[in-house]
């Protein structure tokens, strides 16, 4: 069973954030998975970030990036 098996049954808009250095999923894999969702989706890639998203290096700026991504998504 894939983690994305339930994606076709999702009906609410969904925002996804991922680090562009995340070893668990490439941009192409994420784009393919998001196409399974019939509602509106958006993928925001966070530059220089791995799977853990927040680190000591980006703790000051990451929350603002997440809020901005959410506000942009909500206003579309």
mmCIF file of the C-alpha atoms, coordinates in Angstrom:
data_MODEL
# 
_entry.id   MODEL 
# 
loop_
_atom_site.group_PDB 
_atom_site.id 
_atom_site.type_symbol 
_atom_site.label_atom_id 
_atom_site.label_alt_id 
_atom_site.label_comp_id 
_atom_site.label_asym_id 
_atom_site.label_entity_id 
_atom_site.label_seq_id 
_atom_site.pdbx_PDB_ins_code 
_atom_site.Cartn_x 
_atom_site.Cartn_y 
_atom_site.Cartn_z 
_atom_site.occupancy 
_atom_site.B_iso_or_equiv 
_atom_site.pdbx_formal_charge 
_atom_site.auth_seq_id 
_atom_site.auth_comp_id 
_atom_site.auth_asym_id 
_atom_site.auth_atom_id 
_atom_site.pdbx_PDB_model_num 
ATOM 1  C CA . UNK A 1 1  ? 0.000   0.000  0.000  1.00 0.00 ? 1  UNK A CA 1 
ATOM 2  C CA . UNK A 1 2  ? 1.335   3.415  -0.979 1.00 0.00 ? 2  UNK A CA 1 
ATOM 3  C CA . UNK A 1 3  ? 1.050   6.466  1.250  1.00 0.00 ? 3  UNK A CA 1 
ATOM 4  C CA . UNK A 1 4  ? -0.790  8.162  -1.611 1.00 0.00 ? 4  UNK A CA 1 
ATOM 5  C CA . UNK A 1 5  ? -3.482  5.506  -2.101 1.00 0.00 ? 5  UNK A CA 1 
ATOM 6  C CA . UNK A 1 6  ? -6.069  7.726  -0.407 1.00 0.00 ? 6  UNK A CA 1 
ATOM 7  C CA . UNK A 1 7  ? -5.261  10.828 -2.485 1.00 0.00 ? 7  UNK A CA 1 
ATOM 8  C CA . UNK A 1 8  ? -8.031  10.258 -5.090 1.00 0.00 ? 8  UNK A CA 1 
ATOM 9  C CA . UNK A 1 9  ? -10.630 10.418 -2.309 1.00 0.00 ? 9  UNK A CA 1 
ATOM 10 C CA . UNK A 1 10 ? -9.454  13.796 -0.949 1.00 0.00 ? 10 UNK A CA 1 
ATOM 11 C CA . UNK A 1 11 ? -12.013 16.535 -1.559 1.00 0.00 ? 11 UNK A CA 1 
ATOM 12 C CA . UNK A 1 12 ? -10.610 19.589 0.230  1.00 0.00 ? 12 UNK A CA 1 
ATOM 13 C CA . UNK A 1 13 ? -7.958  21.966 -1.084 1.00 0.00 ? 13 UNK A CA 1 
ATOM 14 C CA . UNK A 1 14 ? -4.511  20.939 0.112  1.00 0.00 ? 14 UNK A CA 1 
ATOM 15 C CA . UNK A 1 15 ? -1.237  22.806 0.511  1.00 0.00 ? 15 UNK A CA 1 
ATOM 16 C CA . UNK A 1 16 ? 1.938   20.740 0.647  1.00 0.00 ? 16 UNK A CA 1 
ATOM 17 C CA . UNK A 1 17 ? 5.320   22.017 1.796  1.00 0.00 ? 17 UNK A CA 1 
ATOM 18 C CA . UNK A 1 18 ? 8.488   20.087 1.172  1.00 0.00 ? 18 UNK A CA 1 
ATOM 19 C CA . UNK A 1 19 ? 12.181  20.755 1.326  1.00 0.00 ? 19 UNK A CA 1 
ATOM 20 C CA . UNK A 1 20 ? 13.879  20.783 -2.055 1.00 0.00 ? 20 UNK A CA 1 
ATOM 21 C CA . UNK A 1 21 ? 16.591  18.564 -0.537 1.00 0.00 ? 21 UNK A CA 1 
ATOM 22 C CA . UNK A 1 22 ? 14.145  16.025 0.933  1.00 0.00 ? 22 UNK A CA 1 
ATOM 23 C CA . UNK A 1 23 ? 15.467  12.567 0.143  1.00 0.00 ? 23 UNK A CA 1 
ATOM 24 C CA . UNK A 1 24 ? 12.056  10.946 0.619  1.00 0.00 ? 24 UNK A CA 1 
ATOM 25 C CA . UNK A 1 25 ? 10.454  12.471 -2.467 1.00 0.00 ? 25 UNK A CA 1 
ATOM 26 C CA . UNK A 1 26 ? 11.613  14.336 -5.542 1.00 0.00 ? 26 UNK A CA 1 
ATOM 27 C CA . UNK A 1 27 ? 9.716   17.239 -7.063 1.00 0.00 ? 27 UNK A CA 1 
ATOM 28 C CA . UNK A 1 28 ? 8.613   14.940 -9.866 1.00 0.00 ? 28 UNK A CA 1 
ATOM 29 C CA . UNK A 1 29 ? 7.337   12.293 -7.427 1.00 0.00 ? 29 UNK A CA 1 
ATOM 30 C CA . UNK A 1 30 ? 5.428   14.906 -5.454 1.00 0.00 ? 30 UNK A CA 1 
ATOM 31 C CA . UNK A 1 31 ? 3.912   16.427 -8.611 1.00 0.00 ? 31 UNK A CA 1 
ATOM 32 C CA . UNK A 1 32 ? 2.782   12.971 -9.731 1.00 0.00 ? 32 UNK A CA 1 
ATOM 33 C CA . UNK A 1 33 ? 1.217   12.242 -6.349 1.00 0.00 ? 33 UNK A CA 1 
ATOM 34 C CA . UNK A 1 34 ? -0.585  15.587 -6.199 1.00 0.00 ? 34 UNK A CA 1 
ATOM 35 C CA . UNK A 1 35 ? -2.163  14.985 -9.613 1.00 0.00 ? 35 UNK A CA 1 
ATOM 36 C CA . UNK A 1 36 ? -4.090  12.140 -7.934 1.00 0.00 ? 36 UNK A CA 1 
ATOM 37 C CA . UNK A 1 37 ? -5.994  14.636 -5.780 1.00 0.00 ? 37 UNK A CA 1 
ATOM 38 C CA . UNK A 1 38 ? -9.156  15.867 -7.521 1.00 0.00 ? 38 UNK A CA 1 
ATOM 39 C CA . UNK A 1 39 ? -9.346  19.126 -5.552 1.00 0.00 ? 39 UNK A CA 1 
ATOM 40 C CA . UNK A 1 40 ? -7.054  22.146 -5.735 1.00 0.00 ? 40 UNK A CA 1 
ATOM 41 C CA . UNK A 1 41 ? -3.492  21.544 -4.563 1.00 0.00 ? 41 UNK A CA 1 
ATOM 42 C CA . UNK A 1 42 ? -0.289  23.497 -4.378 1.00 0.00 ? 42 UNK A CA 1 
ATOM 43 C CA . UNK A 1 43 ? 3.242   22.372 -3.687 1.00 0.00 ? 43 UNK A CA 1 
ATOM 44 C CA . UNK A 1 44 ? 5.640   24.852 -2.109 1.00 0.00 ? 44 UNK A CA 1 
ATOM 45 C CA . UNK A 1 45 ? 9.267   23.821 -2.154 1.00 0.00 ? 45 UNK A CA 1 
ATOM 46 C CA . UNK A 1 46 ? 11.461  25.273 0.568  1.00 0.00 ? 46 UNK A CA 1 
ATOM 47 C CA . UNK A 1 47 ? 14.940  26.055 -0.720 1.00 0.00 ? 47 UNK A CA 1 
ATOM 48 C CA . UNK A 1 48 ? 17.862  24.338 0.980  1.00 0.00 ? 48 UNK A CA 1 
ATOM 49 C CA . UNK A 1 49 ? 15.610  22.335 3.301  1.00 0.00 ? 49 UNK A CA 1 
ATOM 50 C CA . UNK A 1 50 ? 15.587  18.583 3.863  1.00 0.00 ? 50 UNK A CA 1 
ATOM 51 C CA . UNK A 1 51 ? 12.937  16.225 5.217  1.00 0.00 ? 51 UNK A CA 1 
ATOM 52 C CA . UNK A 1 52 ? 13.026  17.739 8.705  1.00 0.00 ? 52 UNK A CA 1 
ATOM 53 C CA . UNK A 1 53 ? 11.841  21.156 7.375  1.00 0.00 ? 53 UNK A CA 1 
ATOM 54 C CA . UNK A 1 54 ? 12.863  23.208 10.420 1.00 0.00 ? 54 UNK A CA 1 
ATOM 55 C CA . UNK A 1 55 ? 16.425  23.311 11.628 1.00 0.00 ? 55 UNK A CA 1 
ATOM 56 C CA . UNK A 1 56 ? 18.490  25.657 13.740 1.00 0.00 ? 56 UNK A CA 1 
ATOM 57 C CA . UNK A 1 57 ? 19.611  27.336 10.498 1.00 0.00 ? 57 UNK A CA 1 
ATOM 58 C CA . UNK A 1 58 ? 16.122  28.257 9.290  1.00 0.00 ? 58 UNK A CA 1 
ATOM 59 C CA . UNK A 1 59 ? 14.106  28.432 12.535 1.00 0.00 ? 59 UNK A CA 1 
ATOM 60 C CA . UNK A 1 60 ? 13.884  32.207 12.277 1.00 0.00 ? 60 UNK A CA 1 
ATOM 61 C CA . UNK A 1 61 ? 12.597  32.325 8.711  1.00 0.00 ? 61 UNK A CA 1 
ATOM 62 C CA . UNK A 1 62 ? 10.673  29.065 8.181  1.00 0.00 ? 62 UNK A CA 1 
ATOM 63 C CA . UNK A 1 63 ? 7.523   30.024 10.109 1.00 0.00 ? 63 UNK A CA 1 
ATOM 64 C CA . UNK A 1 64 ? 7.193   33.161 7.963  1.00 0.00 ? 64 UNK A CA 1 
ATOM 65 C CA . UNK A 1 65 ? 7.646   31.103 4.781  1.00 0.00 ? 65 UNK A CA 1 
ATOM 66 C CA . UNK A 1 66 ? 4.925   28.686 5.900  1.00 0.00 ? 66 UNK A CA 1 
ATOM 67 C CA . UNK A 1 67 ? 2.509   31.495 6.766  1.00 0.00 ? 67 UNK A CA 1 
ATOM 68 C CA . UNK A 1 68 ? 3.172   33.213 3.426  1.00 0.00 ? 68 UNK A CA 1 
ATOM 69 C CA . UNK A 1 69 ? 2.602   29.951 1.523  1.00 0.00 ? 69 UNK A CA 1 
ATOM 70 C CA . UNK A 1 70 ? -0.661  29.398 3.383  1.00 0.00 ? 70 UNK A CA 1 
ATOM 71 C CA . UNK A 1 71 ? -1.916  32.948 2.827  1.00 0.00 ? 71 UNK A CA 1 
ATOM 72 C CA . UNK A 1 72 ? -1.032  32.764 -0.874 1.00 0.00 ? 72 UNK A CA 1 
ATOM 73 C CA . UNK A 1 73 ? -2.833  29.432 -1.177 1.00 0.00 ? 73 UNK A CA 1 
ATOM 74 C CA . UNK A 1 74 ? -5.881  30.657 0.723  1.00 0.00 ? 74 UNK A CA 1 
ATOM 75 C CA . UNK A 1 75 ? -6.193  33.753 -1.443 1.00 0.00 ? 75 UNK A CA 1 
ATOM 76 C CA . UNK A 1 76 ? -6.092  31.860 -4.764 1.00 0.00 ? 76 UNK A CA 1 
# 
